[in-house]
């Protein structure tokens, strides 16, 4: 995947490649996939063979805000639905540069509101996201908090791309991530959000006031370029009083959970995710 996620590759080619990758990543059998609308936003839904309770997952795909779709995150959504025994909704939010910041945040917030309008209670909704989608999940949680509405049950941030100012130590962004090259970070940020707006909470939620958020799960790999950002996000959230579970998986890359069908470590990460969600929802601290 790495050669395609690069500024020198035309954006339409990157988008097509991510779509094809989403189709080719192996996934467990037994789930059903359908399409629907969450308000004005087209979306996909993955339904597990057995449903545990009334919970639902609202998952926001990755792709650096300028690529990706429900199809590109389909394998990850299947794994989430199966491991949590919970339907997983994937909105097709608008992409940059055609629709720059804050269009993706607005769409993610509207998709969450549409789930509630369909009768789902906030405490039954798990906000989830991978990479840029993890930042969108956090941005939605911040909007809900600031509006005074009841929060979702929890936020699951997988390999979060949650600081568009890239304020970590310079050496961090020299990591040779097998999935996400460092040039893609600045390229995606340039397409999505002008520099003067990147410090805003909805653009870089890792830099926001993180107090009063729902319980937060942060997973990443130790070999990914955003590992340091994920560590800082978890630390800042914990220091603000938010309940946090953080795990960094040795030797793993960006959004590795999607490969749980072919990697034992990724499968272990997915099992840990299901355990961590249960821990968060029952109010215990475990990491």
N, C-alpha and C positions, 0 to 999 in steps of 0.2 A: 504493500500500500504506500510506503513512504515516497517513492518517486513521483506519485501522482499528487500528493498533498504538498505542492511546492508552487511558489509564485510564478515560476516559468511555465507551468502547465496551465493552459487556458481554463478558465473557470467552468465552462460547460463540460469540459473533459473531466475535471475533478468531480463535478456533480454526477456525471454518468458512472464514473468509476465507483463512487461510494454507493450508488444504487446497485450496481452489479455485485459489489462486495457484500452488501446486505443480503442479497439473494443466495450467495454462495457459501456463507458461513454456516456450518452445520448447526442444527437446532434439534431439541428433543421433540419427539412426536406427541400427538394427543391434543394439542391446542387448536383452537379455531380462530381464524382471522376474518374480520369484517370491516366495513367502512361505515361512517356516519358523519354527522356534523355536530360540532360542539358550538352551538350558536351559529355564527357566521363562518366558522373555521372548519375546513375539511379535516377529518381525522380517521385513524385506524383504531381498531380495538382487538386485542388478543385475549381470548377467553380460555382459562385453564379447564382441563377435564373435570376437576373437582374444585368447588369453591368453598373456602373455609368459613367465611363470614361476610359481613356487609362492606368490607373494605374495598377500595379501588385504588389503583395507581394511576396518576397522571404523569406520564414520562415525556420529557422534552429531549429530543434527539440532539446529538452533537453535530459538528461540521463547521465550527468556527464562525457561526452566524451567517455564512455565505454559501454553505453546501449542506448536504444531508437532508433527510426526510424520514417519515415513519418507516419507509422501506429500508433505508440504510441502517436503522436501529432495530430492525425486525427481529434479528436473532437475540439481541439483548432483551427485547420486550418479551419474547417467548420464554427466555430463562427467568425473567422477573415474575411473569405470570405463573409459571410452573412452580418455582421455588416458594413463592408466597401464597400460592393457591388463590390468586386474586386477579380479576380482570385488569388489563393494562391498556390505558387510552393514550394514543400518540397524536397530538395535534400537528398539523402541517403549518407551522407558523411561517410568516413571510421572511424572506432571506434578503440579505444585503448582496450587492450594493443597490439593487433595485428598490429595496425598502430598508433604509438605514435605521440605526438607533433613533427612537426606542420602539420601532415597530414590533420586533420580536418579543419584547417585554410586554407590550400591550396585548399581543395575541395570546401569549402564555397566561396572562392574567384573565383575559376574556374566556379562555378555555376552562380555567379553574372555576370562574363564575358560572359558566354554562353547566358544568357538572353539578354544582350546587342547585342550579335552577331545575335540573332533572330530578332532584330529590335526594341526592347524596348529602349526608351531613358532613360538615367540615372535619369532625373528629374521625371520620371514616376514610378520608382522602390522604394518601401518601403522595407527596410531591417528589418526583424523581427526575434526574437529568444526568446526562453524560457529557463531559467536556463543557462546551458552551451551554449546553442544555442544563447542566448543573448550576451554572450561574443564573440562568433564567428561573430555575426552581427557587433559588435563594431570593432573587429579585421579587418573585411573586409573594414569597413569605414576608418579605419586608413591606410590600404594599399592603398586604392583609393586616399586618401588625399596625402600620401607621394609620390605617382606616378605622381601627378599633373593632374590626370584626373578629369572630372566633377563628382561631388558627387551624390549619390542617393538622393531621395527626403527627406527622414528622416530615423531614426533608432528607432525601437520599442523594448525596452529591458524589458522583463517581468521576474521578479524575477531573475535578472542577477547573475550568478556565475562568476564574472568578476575579482576576486582577488584570484589567487591560492596560494598567500603567506599567506592568511588569517591574514592580518595585523590589523584587527579590535580589539577592546578591548576584552580580553579573555572571559569576561562574556557574550558577544554577542553569542558566539558559544555554549553556554549551553542552549539556548532556546529549549523548547520541541516542535519542529515543527512536526505537525501531518503527514506530508508527507516525509520530508527529515531529517533523523537523523544525528547528528553531525559526527558520525564515517564515514558516507558515504562521507563527504567532503574530508577528508584526504585520504581515500581509493581511490576515483576517481582521485584525484590529483596524487597519487603515480602511478597509472596505466597509466596515460596520459603523465605526464611531469616530468622529473627529477628536483630535487630541484634547481640545479644551473641555470635552464632556466626559472623558474616560474616568475621571475621578468620582463621578456621580455614583451614589449607592446602587442605582439600577443598572449601571454599566459595569461597575467593579464592586459587587456586593461584599467581597472579602475585606474591603476597606471601610465598610459601613459600620454603623452602630449595630451590633449583633445581639443586643440584649432583647429579651422578650420574644425571641423566636421559638418555634416549636422544636422538639428534640431533633438533633442533627446527626446524621451518619455521614462520615467522609471516608471513602476508600480510594486508594491510589496504588500505583506500583513504585518500587524504589528506583526503577530504571527509566522512569518517564520524566520528561522535561518539566512537568508541572508538579513534581513531587514536593519541592520546597514551598510552592504556593499552597498546596493542600495542607501541609503541616502548619503554615501560618494561619490559614483559615480556621483550622480546628483549634489552635491555641487561642486565637482572638475570640472565637465564639465561647470557648470554655471560660476564659477570663471575664467575659461579659455576663456570665451566669447561665448561659444556655447549656442544656444537657447535651453532651457530645460523646459519640463513639468514633474513634479514629483508628484506622488500620492501614498500614503500608505493607504490601506484599512483596517479599524479596524476589528480585529478578524479573518482575512483571512490568509491562509496558502500559501505554495509554489505553484506558477503557478495556482492560483485559477480560473483564467479566463476560463479554460477548463471546469469548472463545471457550466457554465452559464445556462444550461438547468434545473438544479436542485437546484440552490442557488440564491436567490434574490440578495444577495450582489455581487455574481460573475456576475450576469446579469447586475447589475448597473456598475460594473467595466468594463464590455465589452462596455456598452453604453458610459461610460466616455472615454474609449479608442478611439471610433469612433469620439467623440467630440474633443478629444485632437489632433488626427491626422489632422482633419480639421483646428484646431487652428494653429498647427505648419506649415501646408502647406500654410496658408494665412499670415504667418509672424508675428503673434501676440504672446505676452508672456502671459501665463495664469497659472502660478504656479511655 
